[in-house]
Structure formats: structure tokens, C-alpha cells
Amino acid sequence: MSAIADKTFVNFLPNQIRATAAAIVLLLAIFLLTNYCKPPGSSSTALYVVGDCVPLCSWPPRFWLSSFEVARLIPPSSASNNANNNAFNPTNRPPRIGTSNSVRKSRAMVADNEDNENSVTPPTEGKTSTKAAKKQAKEALKAAKKAEYKAAASQAANNAGDNSEDSSKGRYGIAEVIMSKDKYEDRHFVAIANLGQYTGKSAIWLRGRVHTSRAKGKQCFLILRQQSSTVQCILSVGDNTSKQMVKFAGNIHKESIVDIQAKAVAVPSKIESCTEQNLELAVQQLFVVSQAKAQLPLQIEDASRPDNLDDTDALNTRVNQDTRLDNRVLDLRTPANQAIFRLEAGVCRLFRDILTEKGFTEIHTPKIISAASEGGANVFTVSYFKDSAYLAQSPQLYKQMAIAADFDKVFTVGAVFRAEDSNTHRHLTEFVGLDLEMAFKYHYHEVLHTIGDTFTAMFKGLRDLYALEIEAVRQQFNVEPFKFLEPSLVLKFSDGVAMLREVGIETGDEEDLSTPNEKMLGRLVKAKYDTDFYILDKFPLAIRPFYTMPDPTNPVYSNSYDMFMRGEEILSGAQRIHDAEFLTERAKHHGIGKKYANTFTPIKKNRVSDINKIAAYIESFRFGCPPHAGGGIGLERVVMLYLGLDNIRKTSMFPRDPKRLTP
């Protein structure tokens, strides 16, 4: 009836009044939609309240929103960031009658929590949703108070001493970047290895790396490392050391570089984890000079673990070779690597000293050359202005030219390049060559024995001068000590072949020894002669370079030799051809100068040898040259085999092989 009455009433109104009323209703609807139906952060108008999806145009019409709905309209950041916004802000509206402030706050908290959890589930209308909202508000308030209490308690525990006076202020912290501003000449720095003489004396300064740091109660134990030397440092809360200083020390990242002022104090029992076992450092001042990253790509402790593969009780944490080489700067800090490269420097030093005492002169030869020094295709070609050049496979040609220039005895230490796609444990594309050349009177064995004596002297020098380094390597890589004879053992190539045949290994008389056969022969020699070093003489001519002198009594063989350590070749040498015409003939035979010529195969009829590329080398023998011989040694291979390591990349600081060009 009411609907009919309303309809009848409207029908009686004049058309003008009815139009005005419709316009008012339309404006009112637009107003409501514009001000109450915008989703938070949106410029578009919707026909529902965002989140609740409650139609504003439902019947009977409702022109007010519940507190929950109001809260759903408030963006989380509107209270702080939009305080001056003229758009609708429900918190500025007057509260509904009968709704207390606490209830409104609780409901707002529930709404905020739900927004943070990305919840879009709307409450139902009526008493049930109101009770649920109140319950959730109480639980949220309770949880918030509990979390606040825990946070406050944790902060108080962590900063228990922060509010107290810092008695160590100015005696610890992060130092300014050293830019050579101050000299600090009053600071007397000492090495960890020399701390014994300072025990019980006045404080001294040290600079080193934080190997490990461990805070325990009111103490902090810190291991300081200098290269391979370590010492324990201790900080204890007391009159001169604050809680803040102890906490700072415990938070220093591993591998950071620090300056420490401390007193060396004797300890009642040995500290087994350090190289300095009879003392520790009582720290007085501590400054971080260079801070390392918190997360390191490898841990020094893991990279230093012994390779005890047979020990089932040992830790299985290992750092693989690629990870080590990719992060070589870190890997080189291990005690074993420090020892390896100090011993490698010792090999160079002994090589130089021994040969200098024997009357040799050190020379330096070009590494960019016009022709392949060894022949063949295993050479790196480089662009040289408008022409091509090569990286030297050997300093061979220039050593011989120095002999022709009357230097008599020469040696050189430098880079050697081999473009061999050999991904083995003993090959590199770039290595350090130790080369020597020497004029002799009548027989090349004068040179052979000189080289053998040089190796013997080097082995004795390493044994006597680098015992600590050798032991440090053996701590990680357990191998047998290197054995050698004095004078060195010399066998003929044919004798070596006969020894192999005795154990059932067939190899040709003019065939080069394969790697497995070399190792087997090394084991046979060790078993028979008890030596890891020996010399194999009189190799077949067909497998030697073009400048090798043939054997005068048997043209199948040559006046050439190789030297071996633990069954692997470490030197290749020979008497050189010093007659220009004979040398030219042998060069043509090997196709020297032709880009794709094979080192050991005579040139074919359709292949022309470009002798002009080594014309200067051959010409040097036309002015008179004494008979001479020599050899080339691979430094990295010598160190690898002397220490008994399994891969040459362990003895090359930044190795280069067919698959690695960085770092």
C-alpha cells in the first residue's frame, strides 16, 4: 500500500517538481559515491566499500559506515603521510554515538593488522562481526604489548653496558683510511714470529689479520695472523677494558686487518691452535685498519684442512679447485700456500745463486719473436702492427746467440708460452722457465753433469733452508720426503725402455715416452736405485727439436737428455747444432717458419720453409760459435714434484691453462 501510495503521490506532483527531485537524488548519489566509495590510493569510483564489498545503494539506504568499514578505508600510511590531505579521512570524522574511544582504537588496530597481512576477507554484518572484531582487537593489543615487552628486554640485555661510562673510549674502533697523513713513529711494530723476546716486557704494536674471534661472557679471544704465524689475543672486562671494547672485538669480521697494542704474557699451558704456543697477547688498544666483508666466498679454515681422505673421522668440508682459483687472493692466505710460494721463490734464488757461483751470467730475452722458436703449431700468434708475431715458446734461440757472443755460460728466468690444448695436471699455457746454456770443450756431458750438480745443490738447499715451509705443506698435503743421489743417476734412453719391457710394457725404440710410461719408469727407478731424481740420456733424434745435434755413432739417437722428478719430466735439453749449414738443413727438414709445420715431421714437397724468419739466428753461427748445450726447466713443475703435489695449479700463483684466463 505504501508503495502504491508513494507512486500515486509522485504522480500528482508537477513535472517540474518531479524533475527537480530527480536531480537532487542524482546529485546526492554522486556525492555519496565520490566521497565514500573510493578504494584507498585509487582515483576511480566504485559502487562498493573496498575490502568489505558492502553496497552503498542497498535497501534500506545506509548513509553511515561502521567503524570497521571506516578502518578498511584508511590506507596504512595515511595517518603519517597524508595528515594535510583534504580527501576523506575517517579519523577526522566525529565518533558514532555510543561507541567508546577504546573500542574504536581496538577496531582500528584490527584493521591495520589485517591490511598488513594483505587480508581481504570482509566481516559479516551484525552482532557476530562486532564481537569478533572486539575479540581480535583484544588479542592484537595483547600480542602487541607482549612483543613490545620482549623487544625492550632484548634491547636492555644487548646494551647492558652501553649506558655505562666507556672507560676504553679512544682506545678501540674503526681507524680512518690511511692516506699517509700521520706517521705514528712512536709505534713499534713487531712480527708475531719474534714475540718470544718481548714476553713480560712493555707493550708492543702488531698488525695482522683477524683469523678468528670469539666472545665468551666478559672475555673475547681473538686469533691474530701474520702470513703463516698466529697468536692468541685476549680482552677481559676490567679497569682498562670496557664491555663495549670487548663487544667490539667480538664483532670484527674474519680476515679484517687490525692494529693491536698489547703485552706479551706467558701462559701456563700450550695453545695448540697457534704457532706461538707459549704466550698470548693482553690487548690494550685495538683499531680496525681494513674491514673484510662479513660473508666470505671461502673460509680459510676450510681451505687449510688436511687432505686426509683415508681418515673417516676427519671433517669432510673441502674447497674445490675452481672455488680456490676463482678466489685466489683468499686461497693464497692458507699456511700451505704461503709456504709453497716461499719455497718457489727459494728455488729461483738457489738457481740464480748456484749458477752465479759457477760463473754463469743472467740474461733477459725477448718474449715477442718473429718465428716459432720450437717449430710446430703450438704457438700463440699476436698482431704486431701490420704483421704477425709469436709469443716465445722458449728463450732457446737467444741463449745460443748469447753463447755465440762469447758469454760462455748464461741463464735466464722468465715467462714461457705454449699454445697446447692440454688440460692435464702438469700443463700450463704460461709458466716460468729456468733456462741455461753453456759452452763446453769436447763433450756435451760436461753440461749434463753441470745441470745435474745444480739440481743436487738446489735439493740440498731446499732441504736445509726451507724445512719449515716443507713441513707446513706436509701438514695439509701428506707426501713422502723427496730423495736424490749425489752424483745424480744417469741412464740411457734404451736402458729405460728395457726396464719397461721387463715389466711387460712395450714401447718403440724411437717412440717418445708417454706420461703413464714415464711414471712407471719413475717407480721402477725408485724401487731399484732409491731416488726420485734421475737423468735419461740419448733420446731418439726423430722426437727432438730441429737444433738438436745427432749422435755421431748412431744417427737414430741424439745428444739430448731429459731429467725427471718422481717419474715426470722437469727438464729437456741437448747439445745444439752450432754449424750454420747443418742447422739450415735441419730447419728445412722440420719446416721451421711454416705456420702449420709439424715440429718433428720433415716438410713435404708442396711445403716451402721460410728460413728467412730465423735468418738472424742462423747467421749468428756464421761468425764462429763454440760447441754448447743447455736445457729448459719448468719452475712450477719442479716445485710441484719436489713437494709431491698432485696439480701444477697449486704451484702457479695465478695459473693459465686452456680454460682459465682469470684472475
Summary of the structure (lengths in Angstrom):
residues: 663
radius of gyration: 42.6
end to end distance: 93.9
largest distance: 143.1
contacts: 1895
relative contact order: 0.07
helix: 37%
strand: 19%
